[in-house]
Amino acid sequence: MNLPNLITLVRVVLIPFFIDLMIYGYYRPALIVFVAACLTDALDGLIARLTNSKTELGAFLDPMADKLLIVSSFVTLAILAKLPVWLVIIVVSRDIILVLGSLVIYFTKHTLAIRPSLLGKATTFLQFLVVTLTLVLVAYGIKLEFLRGAYWAAAFVTIALGVQYVMRGMRIMG
């Protein structure tokens, strides 16, 4: 266990605090917790690159922590009617397809290398941005005119990344 992996685990630990704050209507502290969790995503990768301490555990843990944070925040916001359900369905469906595809590849004894792509980073960024902007709207009552555009951009890149993963999985399976 190295420093970047510990920072990734902090992101996972912050998730229940975020959900609890949201459920009880403490939107401003929830925004702070969510932004802190997002910052750990940038920080763990930066430290891993600078200290040359990338690990297989980190390569697995980092995207899993991102997915847990994204799915839990999207679902929580949808339950609280703060985010459109159609967007949550797109995000969660893509992650379910990804996990199921990974399991199929694993159980059929094929090799799956977890490699981040530029599209994957853009998807994570846009999804984090959608949650952050939604929380700003909810916490401060600020009307964000471009929020609908952020929803559509996140939906588009999420679908594109899902297609990319399915194509990659089909190549692996032959």
N, C-alpha and C positions, 0 to 999 in steps of 0.2 A: 504494500500500500504506500503510494507516494502522495506528495502534496496535491497535484492536480486531481487525483482520484478522491482525495478527502474533500476537496472543494466541490467536486461533482456530487458527493454524498450530502454535502450541505444543501445543495439544490433540492435533493430528494426530501430531506428533512423539513425544508421550508414549505413543502406542498400542503401538509395537513394544517399548518398555521394559516396559510393563505385561504384555504377552504373554510376554516373555522371563522376567520375574520369576515369573509364574504357572507356566509350564512347568517351571521349576527348583525350584518349591516355596517360593519366598520370598514367602509370602502377606502378611506384614505390610508389607514395602516395596511390594508390589503394591497393597495397599489405599491406602497413602499416595499412590502415583502416580495411582491411579484417582480418588481424592478431589481431588487437585490438578487433574486433567483436568476433572472436573466443575466445579470452581470457576472454571476458565477460561471455561466456558460462561456462567456468570453474569456474570463480570467483563467479557468482551468486549461483551456486550449493554448492560451498565450504562454502560460508557465510551462506546459508540457513541451511546446516548441522551443522556448528559450533555454530550457534546462536539458533538452534532449531526453526527456523522461516519459516518452510515449510508451504505453503498455497495451497488451492485448485486453486486459481488464478495462482500461480506460477507453479503448476503442469500442467496447461493448457497453460500458456503463454510461458514457456521455450521451449517446443517442437515446438510450433507454430513459435516462433522467429527463432529457428534453421531451420525449413522448409522454412520460408521466405528467410533467408540468403542463404541457400543452393540452393533453386530453382532459386532465382534471380541471384546468381553468376554463376550457371551452364548455365542458359539461356543467360545471358550477354556474357559469354565466348564463347558459341556456335555461337551466332549472330556475334561475332567478329572473328569467325573461329579460336579460340584458344583452343577449346576443341572438341573432337569427338561428333558428333550429336547422335550417337548410345548410348553413355553413358548418355547424357542429357535425351534422351527418356526413358531410364531405370529409372533414378532418378525421373523425373517428373511423369512418369506413376505410379510408386509406391506410390508417395505422393497423386496423384489424387485418386487412388484406396483406399488408407487409409482414405482420407477425405470422399469419398462417402460411404464407409463402416461404418464409424463412424456416418454419418448422418442417414443411414438406421437403425442402432442400436438405435440411439437416438429417431427417429420418430416412431419406433415400441415399444417404452417404455421399452426397455431393459436397463440395467445398464452397463455403460462402465467406468471402472476404468482405468485411464491413469497411467500406471506403466512403468517406464523405464526398459529395459532389457539390459543385457550385450551385446547382439547382436545389439541392438539399439544404444548403446554407441559406439560400434565398427564401426557401419555404419556411424554415425555422424562424428566420428574421421577420418575415411578414406575419406569421402566426403570433409571434411575441408582440409585434407592433399592434396587431388587431386587439389583443387582450389589453395591452397598455393603454391604447387610445380609448377603448371601451371603459376601462377603469377611470381614466381621467374624466370622461363624460359623466359617469355615474358618481364619482367622488366629488367633483367640483361643479357639476351642472353645466359644464362648458359644451356648447353645441359645436360639434366637429363636422363641418360640411363634407369633408373628404372621407369620412368614416365608411360610407357605403362603397366608395372606390377601393378602400383598403380591404373591405370584405371580399369584393370581386377579385382583386389582385391575389389575395391569399387563397381564394377558392381555385383560381386558375393555376397558380404554381403548385398547389397541393395536388390537383388532378394531374398536371404534367409530370410531377415527380412520381405519382402513383403509376402512371403509364411507363415511365422510365424504369421503375423497379420491376414491374411485371415483365417488361421486355428483357431486362437483365436476368431475371429468374428463369425465363423461358430459354435463354441462351445457355444458362448453367445446366438446366435439365436436359438440354439437347432437343 
